[in-house]
Every structure is written in structure tokens, then in C-alpha cells.
């Protein structure tokens, strides 16, 4: 056996990558900073050159238990020995049934039915189709538009892009090819700010005028993620729930980023005590080990679609209900429920509040905000990634700033000293720009 370092090509991975591999939100012929990672364990990523980085991103909200957790590895390995995949049409299996039961038990009460999807964006597509099919089944096919909010983000597929902020969002390029939905002002006021009775004026006016053609309102509960990393007042959701009911419009909550404890509650909607008609989950669903997402919905939606024409719900991905992913998700949920996650998330919140506060004094910084295990520093100007990304790596941390936002959402298992390394790196790097 050759020694690890003698494996051909191990050292020039980045150069080989640049010749043929595409990365997310990157130019096809990109020369942006890129780092080859060899191992991921706990909260540490080890690069091929041996450098160790403390992970401040949880691989985009997903790896809540850190990397390589033995319970997750064991669940996937055991399932691999039995059955890695079978089609879900006409067949079922224990990993899917047990996972769906667990999701129904964990999520707000009226959600009783689960559609398993393979990515967050696809679960949003499913949610949109469920809402449309609900009204088709009720003989109201004209209710086929959605209302979304500015600052929202729901994914990169066409349906998801069409409900993502059309002005500041990432998809304005494709606007002309997207279904034209309706957008209300960004939800507010900010989390922790005093309530404003005018907060839903724009939304109320939109629903007043368009309810006859609207199937659902879709938004992220309490935390708007990729559309700006903003936290808004939970009462907005309560008032919105009432508005939706008044106008016979379904409420879809996208908990793909917020689900599984990230905001300090198991689900973001619990800050408001609100249950949606349809709920999207993804990212941390499998603890970041496998790709899996879900759309949950109520018995009312299920019954209505089942009574309509064509009765069946028109969606069915090839890898639906993948047993490996379902086993991983089940193990991740059990791990989370058996852990002191709430105490961990609130300790991370307190520490980030304390340690990111010095950023407020920096000229480059417009705002600092923290909620649950999410810390955000918003800058006055977009960051220069070519400079900032390597600067974080030099300080031994993995962060992935985006536009004007430098943010961290670490694994919940991070130790205080490790989290301090992340905060210090943020304060240090931002002091130098
Ligand atoms: N909705 C939200 C709120 C998200 O944060 C994301 C992912 N960034 C998505 C949807 C899309 O999920 P995926 O990337 O798994 O398709």
C-alpha cells in the first residue's frame, strides 16, 4: 500500500478541480480561492495539506452534530448492509415509515402527512404543487399564484426561484422565465424590536386584492436565511396565520434552514406558536450526512387532494425515500432529542452575542445580530472573497461570507474555546478591512 501522501494527484487536487469541476455560485472558469478537504471529524475539517480548520458553517446549516458522528455512521452502515435503495412506488420500508412517524411526532400537531424529497429546493417544489393541487381538487384552479416576501430565499429550482426575492435575490437574471408570483414587503419588525401594528399592512393589502387567485403564502419562519440573514418578530407569523385563514389561503413555512433547533426552538414557527398547512424540511434533517428533505402537510390537505381529480399527487422522484438517507435522518433526530441541544444552542447564542459585539465598533460593519446558534455581521460593502476567504483559513477557521454578510452557524457540539476562535477570527479579519 502506498503511503497516503504518495497517492497520485492528492497534492494537486485544486489544480485538477479547476480544469473540470463546477462549484456552487461560481464561474465555470473560476480562479476563486479553493481548498481541498480530506477529512471532517467533530467540528474540524482537515485540508489535504494537513491544516485543520474549525467549522463555523455546519456545511450550510446541516452538520448540527459535527462530522463523522459514530451514531450516524453506524445507522448508515447498518442500513447499507440491508438495502441501500429501492424504488418507493408500490414499495415501502422501515427506515421511511419510522422517519415519517418521527417527523409527524416532532412537528406541530396538525401536520400528519409526509412527502420525502431529495433536496430542500425539491421540497419547496412539492409544497407549491401540493398547494395548487389542493385548490384544483376544490374546484378553484384559478387559485394558483403564491405570495412570498422580499428578503426570502427558497432554493435554486424554477418553482423555488419564482418565490425567492425577485429584486435583491439571487435569481433576478431568470426573472423573465419564471412564474410571476406576488411579493409582500419583508417581514418585520426585527426580532426583539417592539411590535408595530402596521407590520402586515403590505401583506394584508396584497391578500385583500389577490386572494381569489392565491393558493398559498410561503416564507421562512423568523429567520430569513440566504436572502439577507435577518431575524423578524414572531408575532408577524401569528398575524399572518390569521390573515391566511381569513382569505382562504394556505400557509407554507420553509424550515429548511431553521429546522432542528437552529433558532433556539426545535422549529422556527414555535417562536410564534404557529402551525403551517405545509412545512418544508431539509439540511439538518440527516445531520448533514445524506441528501434528504421533506414536505409535511395537514390531514385537510391530504383529504382534499385525495378526493379531487386526479386524486393522486403528481410528483415522484426516483430517489424518494432513500433508505440510507431515512436511516441517517432517524438517527440524527434521536441523537438531537437525546442531547441537551436547547442548552447548547442558547450557550452558543450567549457567547456569540458577547464575542461578536466588538464588531459594532468597526467602520466596515453595519449591523451585528445573533439568534440561537446563528451569528451575523452585516457589512457596509460586499466582502472581497479573494482576500477574506484565505484570511479566515489562515486563522484556522472555515467561514463562507456571502455579499455583505459574514456569518456563522456552527455545529451544536462546538466547545466554547473553539467558538471563541471563530469569533476572534471574525473580529480580527473585519478589523483589517
Ligand atoms: N430554503 C431555504 C430557506 C434554504 O436555506 C435553502 C438552502 N440554502 C433551500 C430552501 C434550498 O435547499 P437545497 O439547497 O437543499 O435545495
Boltz pocket constraint, residues with backbone or C-beta under 6 A from the ligand:
constraints:
  - pocket:
      binder: B
      contacts: [[A, 60], [A, 119], [A, 120], [A, 121], [A, 122], [A, 124], [A, 153], [A, 154], [A, 155], [A, 156], [A, 220], [A, 225], [A, 226], [A, 254], [A, 255], [A, 256], [A, 257], [A, 282], [A, 283]]
      max_distance: 6.0
